[in-house]
Amino acid sequence: MNETQEPPGQRPDERLDRLQRRLAQFAAARGWEPYHTPKNLAVALSVEAAELVEIFQWLTPEQSAKVMEKPETAHRVADEVADVLAYLLQFCEVLGVDVLDALAAKIERNELRFPVPGPPTPNRHSSE
């Protein structure tokens, strides 16, 4: 098994914890911890998210739905998604935020805040 492969049968939360530890070890081995402040990580996260947005900037909705069909674009999208997730996980590590607990709590709050009014309607957005 190489460094990019995860052990088979590992639960998603275990896999996330392992990747988060690898990111922390990567930064520590290079002496980057002093630079990994919440502010710096939030800024880096924003920059990486903007790089992801840049891929889609001038695409039509139809084109954007097909970005993963072209290998060169799919690779760029996957790289930027990885960068965004890496900075988010490092941000959470520094602040002691359990990303999965935070997400679960947010979904629960949103379910209460935006109850389903009746039978689900296809293509209906919460802003309607």
C-alpha atoms as a printed R data frame, in Angstrom:
    type eleno elety resid chain resno       x      y       z
1   ATOM     1    CA   MET     A     1   0.000  0.000   0.000
2   ATOM     2    CA   ASN     A     2   1.484  3.348  -1.003
3   ATOM     3    CA   GLU     A     3   1.106  6.666   0.867
4   ATOM     4    CA   THR     A     4  -1.970  7.750  -1.074
5   ATOM     5    CA   GLN     A     5  -3.928  4.570  -0.431
6   ATOM     6    CA   GLU     A     6  -5.995  4.076   2.691
7   ATOM     7    CA   PRO     A     7  -6.322  0.763   4.526
8   ATOM     8    CA   PRO     A     8  -9.275 -1.281   3.258
9   ATOM     9    CA   GLY     A     9 -12.349 -1.396   5.461
10  ATOM    10    CA   GLN     A    10 -11.520  1.798   7.315
11  ATOM    11    CA   ARG     A    11 -14.563  3.807   8.478
12  ATOM    12    CA   PRO     A    12 -14.894  7.271   6.904
13  ATOM    13    CA   ASP     A    13 -14.330  9.058  10.233
14  ATOM    14    CA   GLU     A    14 -11.189  6.981  10.875
15  ATOM    15    CA   ARG     A    15  -9.968  7.796   7.384
16  ATOM    16    CA   LEU     A    16 -10.607 11.499   7.958
17  ATOM    17    CA   ASP     A    17  -8.731 11.386  11.286
18  ATOM    18    CA   ARG     A    18  -5.806  9.613   9.617
19  ATOM    19    CA   LEU     A    19  -5.634 12.183   6.823
20  ATOM    20    CA   GLN     A    20  -5.844 15.012   9.355
21  ATOM    21    CA   ARG     A    21  -2.905 13.504  11.272
22  ATOM    22    CA   ARG     A    22  -0.925 13.161   8.037
23  ATOM    23    CA   LEU     A    23  -1.506 16.838   7.289
24  ATOM    24    CA   ALA     A    24  -0.334 17.803  10.790
25  ATOM    25    CA   GLN     A    25   2.757 15.596  10.441
26  ATOM    26    CA   PHE     A    26   3.493 17.064   7.002
27  ATOM    27    CA   ALA     A    27   3.396 20.610   8.411
28  ATOM    28    CA   ALA     A    28   5.378 19.681  11.541
29  ATOM    29    CA   ALA     A    29   8.135 17.984   9.538
30  ATOM    30    CA   ARG     A    30   8.639 21.235   7.637
31  ATOM    31    CA   GLY     A    31   8.393 23.517  10.665
32  ATOM    32    CA   TRP     A    32   5.260 25.211   9.370
33  ATOM    33    CA   GLU     A    33   3.253 25.168  12.628
34  ATOM    34    CA   PRO     A    34   4.090 28.812  13.527
35  ATOM    35    CA   TYR     A    35   2.444 29.869  10.260
36  ATOM    36    CA   HIS     A    36  -0.624 27.683  10.700
37  ATOM    37    CA   THR     A    37  -2.607 30.208  12.699
38  ATOM    38    CA   PRO     A    38  -6.394 30.341  12.399
39  ATOM    39    CA   LYS     A    39  -6.140 33.588  10.415
40  ATOM    40    CA   ASN     A    40  -3.540 32.260   7.982
41  ATOM    41    CA   LEU     A    41  -5.381 28.996   7.468
42  ATOM    42    CA   ALA     A    42  -8.705 30.799   6.917
43  ATOM    43    CA   VAL     A    43  -7.049 33.036   4.315
44  ATOM    44    CA   ALA     A    44  -5.409 30.052   2.597
45  ATOM    45    CA   LEU     A    45  -8.756 28.222   2.599
46  ATOM    46    CA   SER     A    46 -10.402 31.220   0.951
47  ATOM    47    CA   VAL     A    47  -7.685 31.437  -1.704
48  ATOM    48    CA   GLU     A    48  -7.999 27.743  -2.544
49  ATOM    49    CA   ALA     A    49 -11.801 28.023  -2.712
50  ATOM    50    CA   ALA     A    50 -11.350 30.940  -5.119
51  ATOM    51    CA   GLU     A    51  -9.073 28.784  -7.282
52  ATOM    52    CA   LEU     A    52 -11.861 26.188  -7.430
53  ATOM    53    CA   VAL     A    53 -14.373 28.895  -8.388
54  ATOM    54    CA   GLU     A    54 -12.000 30.121 -11.113
55  ATOM    55    CA   ILE     A    55 -12.382 26.821 -12.973
56  ATOM    56    CA   PHE     A    56 -16.129 27.448 -13.273
57  ATOM    57    CA   GLN     A    57 -16.046 31.232 -13.673
58  ATOM    58    CA   TRP     A    58 -17.099 31.573 -17.305
59  ATOM    59    CA   LEU     A    59 -18.817 28.227 -17.833
60  ATOM    60    CA   THR     A    60 -22.501 27.872 -18.523
61  ATOM    61    CA   PRO     A    61 -24.485 25.728 -16.083
62  ATOM    62    CA   GLU     A    62 -24.459 22.948 -18.681
63  ATOM    63    CA   GLN     A    63 -20.678 23.159 -19.149
64  ATOM    64    CA   SER     A    64 -20.094 23.227 -15.400
65  ATOM    65    CA   ALA     A    65 -22.068 19.994 -14.993
66  ATOM    66    CA   LYS     A    66 -19.644 18.282 -17.405
67  ATOM    67    CA   VAL     A    67 -16.264 19.410 -16.017
68  ATOM    68    CA   MET     A    68 -15.391 15.942 -14.785
69  ATOM    69    CA   GLU     A    69 -15.744 14.482 -18.285
70  ATOM    70    CA   LYS     A    70 -12.481 16.083 -19.449
71  ATOM    71    CA   PRO     A    71  -9.419 14.568 -17.765
72  ATOM    72    CA   GLU     A    72  -7.461 17.841 -17.605
73  ATOM    73    CA   THR     A    73 -10.360 19.730 -16.020
74  ATOM    74    CA   ALA     A    74 -11.277 16.828 -13.744
75  ATOM    75    CA   HIS     A    75  -7.699 16.771 -12.465
76  ATOM    76    CA   ARG     A    76  -7.768 20.519 -11.736
77  ATOM    77    CA   VAL     A    77 -11.108 20.243  -9.917
78  ATOM    78    CA   ALA     A    78  -9.899 17.294  -7.828
79  ATOM    79    CA   ASP     A    79  -6.674 19.129  -6.930
80  ATOM    80    CA   GLU     A    80  -8.521 22.260  -5.818
81  ATOM    81    CA   VAL     A    81 -11.074 20.239  -3.849
82  ATOM    82    CA   ALA     A    82  -8.159 18.513  -2.107
83  ATOM    83    CA   ASP     A    83  -6.526 21.866  -1.336
84  ATOM    84    CA   VAL     A    84  -9.767 23.264   0.104
85  ATOM    85    CA   LEU     A    85 -10.309 20.169   2.245
86  ATOM    86    CA   ALA     A    86  -6.684 20.115   3.405
87  ATOM    87    CA   TYR     A    87  -6.830 23.709   4.623
88  ATOM    88    CA   LEU     A    88 -10.244 23.168   6.215
89  ATOM    89    CA   LEU     A    89  -8.970 20.116   8.109
90  ATOM    90    CA   GLN     A    90  -5.848 21.975   9.244
91  ATOM    91    CA   PHE     A    91  -8.004 24.930  10.341
92  ATOM    92    CA   CYS     A    92 -10.221 22.578  12.356
93  ATOM    93    CA   GLU     A    93  -7.186 20.862  13.874
94  ATOM    94    CA   VAL     A    94  -5.709 24.167  15.070
95  ATOM    95    CA   LEU     A    95  -9.003 25.312  16.611
96  ATOM    96    CA   GLY     A    96 -10.088 21.925  17.967
97  ATOM    97    CA   VAL     A    97 -13.216 21.722  15.804
98  ATOM    98    CA   ASP     A    98 -14.473 18.220  15.064
99  ATOM    99    CA   VAL     A    99 -15.458 18.738  11.437
100 ATOM   100    CA   LEU     A   100 -17.903 15.809  11.326
101 ATOM   101    CA   ASP     A   101 -19.650 16.845  14.555
102 ATOM   102    CA   ALA     A   102 -19.846 20.442  13.318
103 ATOM   103    CA   LEU     A   103 -21.370 19.321  10.028
104 ATOM   104    CA   ALA     A   104 -23.893 17.026  11.714
105 ATOM   105    CA   ALA     A   105 -24.960 19.825  14.078
106 ATOM   106    CA   LYS     A   106 -25.302 22.275  11.186
107 ATOM   107    CA   ILE     A   107 -27.463 19.854   9.189
108 ATOM   108    CA   GLU     A   108 -29.703 19.360  12.222
109 ATOM   109    CA   ARG     A   109 -30.088 23.137  12.676
110 ATOM   110    CA   ASN     A   110 -30.871 23.561   8.974
111 ATOM   111    CA   GLU     A   111 -33.483 20.795   9.093
112 ATOM   112    CA   LEU     A   112 -35.241 22.709  11.876
113 ATOM   113    CA   ARG     A   113 -34.746 26.076  10.195
114 ATOM   114    CA   PHE     A   114 -35.950 24.918   6.778
115 ATOM   115    CA   PRO     A   115 -38.631 22.273   7.342
116 ATOM   116    CA   VAL     A   116 -40.027 20.488   4.313
117 ATOM   117    CA   PRO     A   117 -43.376 22.228   3.619
118 ATOM   118    CA   GLY     A   118 -44.990 19.281   1.920
119 ATOM   119    CA   PRO     A   119 -44.148 16.737  -0.719
120 ATOM   120    CA   PRO     A   120 -40.680 17.483  -2.119
121 ATOM   121    CA   THR     A   121 -40.754 19.367  -5.405
122 ATOM   122    CA   PRO     A   122 -38.010 18.656  -7.955
123 ATOM   123    CA   ASN     A   123 -35.776 21.639  -8.761
124 ATOM   124    CA   ARG     A   124 -37.103 23.691  -5.838
125 ATOM   125    CA   HIS     A   125 -34.544 25.833  -4.043
126 ATOM   126    CA   SER     A   126 -34.753 26.974  -0.415
127 ATOM   127    CA   SER     A   127 -34.784 30.619  -1.550
128 ATOM   128    CA   GLU     A   128 -38.121 30.189  -3.361
